[in-house]
Amino acid sequence: MTNEIVIIGGGVIGLAIAIELKLRGTSVTVLCRDFQAAATHAAAGMLAPDAENITNEAMRSLCWRSRALYPDWTRKLEELTGLNTGYWPCGVLAPTFEEAGEQKSRGDLSPSSPAYWLDKETIHQYQPGLGAEVVGGWWYPEDAQVDNKALARVLWTAAESIGVELKDGVTADAFLQQQGQVVGVQTNAGVIRAAHYVLTSGSWSNELLPLPVRPRKGQMLSVRIPEFVPELPLKRVLFGQDIYIVPRRDRLIIGATSEDVGFIPDNTPEGIQRLLQAAIRLYPQLKHYPIQEFWWGFRPATPDELPILGTSHCQNLTLATGHYRNGILLAPVTAALIADLILSQKSDPLLADFHYSRFHTKPSTSTPMLTHSANFSNGHHPAISPHQSPLIIAGKTFQSRLMTGTGKYRNIEEMQQSIAASDCQIVTVAVRRVQTKAPGHEGLAEALDWTKIWMLPNTAGCQTAEEAIRVARLGREMAKLLGQEDNNFVKLEVIPDLKYLLPDPIGTLQAAEQLVKEGFAVLPYINADPMLAKRLEDVGCATVMPLASPIGSGQGLKTTANIQIIIENASVPVVVDAGIGSPSQAAQAMELGADALLINSAIALSQNPAAMARAMNLATVAGRLAYLAGRMPIKDYASPSSPLTGTITS
């Protein structure tokens, strides 16, 4: 059965879009990995674009439009379900501990969304109980709030009531793609197919596509309003510096930390202490209120903290993710814009500001990558012998037999110069480190000219076959987003051994078998094991990549005998990978008959990486030519260079 539309992600954004599409007459299925883990449940429900002082004009307009939709949107949901969303246009008060000075210009941001400055006397009259240090503040009357947990229940119930098919506990593992179309979603419940797909999986989005969406952990807590307090002490949201207090009918919500710690769960004493100290300074009387609950969640953050909305690299895949702090606020407008885009091909002008392509701008072409002055060749490249056939991997032809990497360089500029100097055509990229923006990998996707260099995504950092398979799929999507639509290459690394970094032969074979079935050209990194190399070739790998010695060690060829056996028995290219420390060692590996080399550490960690890259290029060429030429035999005795017989005489 093929669904009409499948939405991957069951948080507030996914459910809001599902309801909008269903009400417009489409058949919709929502895949949700864990409804209770959605960021919706971990929010405070503030609808406060004015209090947050959003400076990006497009984002501010988007937020204002969505806030304006909230009264009618929540009323429609409440009519569908008979449940209360807790929508409350209570306004937001933003106290400050410093004199406003030039800050008063904030009130002039827009005449359509007013803000009012309250001096010390006025703000303490308006909201009794504020800390003595508060000297004034802003009043944002059009900001509001909604009970986020109530809203989540209402959305789920509304979707069920109108016939949206909800599948909780279903994890999407990969998009199946053919010729620029998604043809299915591979899940833990099998392959699910649809005519159109919408990605709304928040912090988990980059497990499916190489989108720069990272989890930003937020810790929160609530305190119960004691029985001795006669009425609700706060009737509006308090928005302080790095703290907010949101009143509900029987409790106060306090939040939130913002921690770039990945998917590390749980509350911490430091996080909760920081929140309580800031909250008590802002509103001292809550120090007497009993603590009710702690919780945490993961906000989906992008580098510019703006959402990713609109079309994708596939015609039938739409993106709606990365809403960071404003997922609940932006739910109604996101639902409307995405439904218009899918059903009417109507693209609101605002969507252009949130398209994923803003993270993949083309690098400057003023210094072409492969003709950079750092190649020290004065425009002359080493002569290639007509007897030296090109390197062919998985049907793709390369003239250079040196592959390089992007890690361990001191800065991006050194990496760019080194790759140019090496004249390489294949550069391996650690998918996980690009996705997480690990040190040295920020902006890597934009730093190289991928029209001239073939990307070899690698699964570095994966300790199991399952991890490597998932990261390989992400790598293929990364290559597509950078313009290499037909790139199905992956350098397969499965390394559970964190001390010696030796690859796992069993996990490597298991992952290779699955990836070959999925159409990958697999280049597996392995110990120099002739039997494993043959098994990997038999399952369909495009190359084998035995290590010369432990990765990054610079020890050179310590596995010569085994590499020779692998070369003799292989009918696919043999790429010596890891351990090469000097050009002489590179030449030696090529003289054995290796088809290519992959060298990273020896270049990146040298004193002059660009010069070392050039030296490795020359050594690779020299070693290959020497292998093709055939060296002289080794003898146990001397043989004069100027023999007495067979000489030319006049």
Protein Blocks (a to p, Z undefined) as FASTA:
>chain_A
ZZfbdcedjbfklmmmmmmmmmnopacddddfblmlpmklmmnoiacfklnopablklmm
mmmmmmmmmmmmmmmmmmmnopaehiacebpadddfbdfklmmmmmmmpmklccddddfk
lmmmmmghiafklgbdcddfkbccddfklmmmmmmmmmmmnopacdehiacfbdcdeehi
afbdcdfebpaddfbdcdfehjmlmmmbccdbdddddddddddddfklmbafbfcdcdde
hiacdddfkbccdddddddebjaehidfklmmmmmmmmmmmmmmlmmpccfbdcdddddd
dfkopacedjdfbfkbccdehkljmmmmmmmmmmmmmmmmmmnopacfklmmmgfklmmc
ccdfkbgfklcfklonnopacdddfklccddeehiacfbfcdcdfehiabfklmmmmmmm
nopabdcddfklmmnopghigoklmmpcfklbccdddfehiabfklmmmmmmmmmmmmmm
nopamlcbdcddddfblklopacfklmmmmmmmmmmnopacdddddddfklmmmmmmnop
abdcddfbdehklnojaklmmmmmmmmmpcbdcddeehiabfklmmmmmmnopabdcdfk
lmmmmmblmlmmmmmmmmmmmmmmmmmnopadddfbdcdfbdfehpacZZ
